[in-house]
Amino acid sequence: MTDETVLDTTINEPSMTAGEVEMLMFALDRSRATFAWKCGGLDAAGLNRPQPPSTLTLAGLLKHMAAVEERYTIDFTGEAPGPPLDTPEAADPAWVWRSAADDSPGELYGLWQGAVERSRAAMAKALADGGLDQPAKYTAAADGTSPNLRRIVVDLHDEYARHVGHADLLREAVDGLTGEDPPQ
């Protein structure tokens, strides 16, 4: 049950006295690495195996997290979205979950990796050009106020925290893989 695609599971520990930005980026990247480890190396059967009664799959999680990464990248760039949000079907929030089974493992892994790479680049540029206190370039509350980028990073990390737990349970059901952090 393996696919040749290798996802990056490297975790670079910051110093014990790292500042806020370095710690936030570390926490997010550690969650991304754990997610990659839990989803990585599987073929279509492994990625699409649900754990009933849930219909949730690792394939769905990969496509969903690619969409989440892309959605938050918009807040850092203010630019039009990339894949998978650059299609008309993406207007339906359930589309990523339904359509993931139609995508090959390579497509899913590439989609997620591409979204993470765009997200990292957008974050690095925004952090260099004003830091975490600047307002999001897209998201706004009903009253027109925008959250700062700190809030966007925390929300993205929370999304990973929620879904790494799902991926952990789904992966264990596929092939017994367990553990907290990917092997280094």
N, C-alpha and C positions, 0 to 999 in steps of 0.2 A: 504494500500500500504506500508506495513512495513516488514522488515526483522529483525530477532532477533540480527543480528550482530551489535555490538556497536563499533564505531570508537572513538579513543581518540581525544577529542576536547579541552583538557586542554591547557590553555595559562598561562605560568609562566612569569609574568612581571619582567624584570631585573630592577636594580636600575636606577635612572635617570642619574647616572654618569658611567654606565657600559662601559667597554672597547670594542674595535672593535670586537673581537671574540664573546663575549657574545651578543652584539647587532646583529651581523650577524646571529647567531644561533637563537636568539629570533625572528627576522624577518622571517626567514625560517620556524621555528616551528609555528609561528602565521599563516602563509599562509597555512601550512599543516593542522592545526587545522580547519581553515575556510573551506578548501577544504573537509576535513572529514565531517564536519557539513553539507555542501551542498550536499554531496553524500550519507551520512549515512542513515541507517534505511529504505531503500527502497527495495521493492521486484523487481523481474525481469521486470515486466511491467513498473514500475517507472524508473528503471535504463536504460531501452531501449527505452524510449519515446523521439523521436526527436522533435524539434520545427521547422517545415518546414518554409522556404525551405531548411534549413540545415539538414543534416543527422547526425550531432553530437549528441551523447548521453552521459549521465553520466557514463554508463557502458564503453563506449569507452574512456572517460576521465580517469576513474580509471585504466584501463589497460595501457593506454598511460603513465600516470604518474608513474605507477609501472616500466615501461620500462625506463622512463627518470631517475628515482631514481637509478635504477640498472646501467644505462649507466654512470652516474656521479660517482657512487661508484667505478667503475673500475679505474677512475682517482685517487681516494684516495688509492686504494689497489694494483693496477696493476695485480689483479687476474682475472681469467676467470669469466664471468658473471653468475649470478643466474637467477631465474625466473623473468620475462618471456623471457629474452634474451638468455636463455640456450637451445633454440630449433631452429632447422633449419628454421622454418617458420619466425622467428624473423628477418631474413635477409631482408625481405620485409617490408619497413617502414609502409605500409598500413595494414599489417597483424593485428596489435593490434586493429585497428578501425573496421576491418571486423569481427574479431573473438570474440570480446567482447560479442556479443549477444548470443554466444554459451556457455558462462560461467555462472554459477549460481551466485547470489549475494554473497553467502558465499565464492566462489572461487575468485571473483573479490576483495572483501574486504580483504580477506586473502593475495592475491597476492600483493595488494598495501601496506598493513600493513607490510608484510614481507620485501618488498623492502625498506620501510622507516626504519625499524629496522636495516637492514644491512647497510643502508646509514648512520644512526646516529652512529652506532658502528665504521664504517670505518672513519668517520669524527673525532670522539673523539680520536681514536688511532692516526690518522695522525696529529691532532692538538697537541697532547701530545708529538709526536715524531718529531716536527720540525715546527709546525705552518703553517700559511697561505702563507708564502713566498716560500715554497718548490714547485718545479714543479709538474704538474700533471704526473701521472705514465703511462698514456696511450695516451691522446690527444696530438697531435703535429700539428703545422701549416705546410704549404707546405715547409717552409724553415727549418723545423726540430725543431723549438723552441716550448717549451711547455708552456702553460699558468700556472700561479701559482694557488694554491688551492683557494686563495681569489677569483679569477676570476670564478672558477668552482662553488663556493658557490653562488656567485652573479648570475651566469647564471641559476643555479637551482632555485633560488628564482624568477628570472624573468619568468621562465617557469610556476611556480605556479601562479604568478601574472596574467599572461595571461589567464590561465585556470580557476582560481577562478572566474573570471568575467563570463566566459562561464557557469560554474557550477551554478552560482547565477541565471542566466536567465533560464537555463534549470530546475532547482529545483522549481523556482517560477511557471513555467508552469505546473509542475507535481502536486504540492499540495499547492501552495501559500506561501511556506516558504520564508521569506525575512529577511534581517538584515545583519549587517556588521561583527560582531563577534559572535561566538557561545556562548550560555548562559553558565555561569560558575557556 
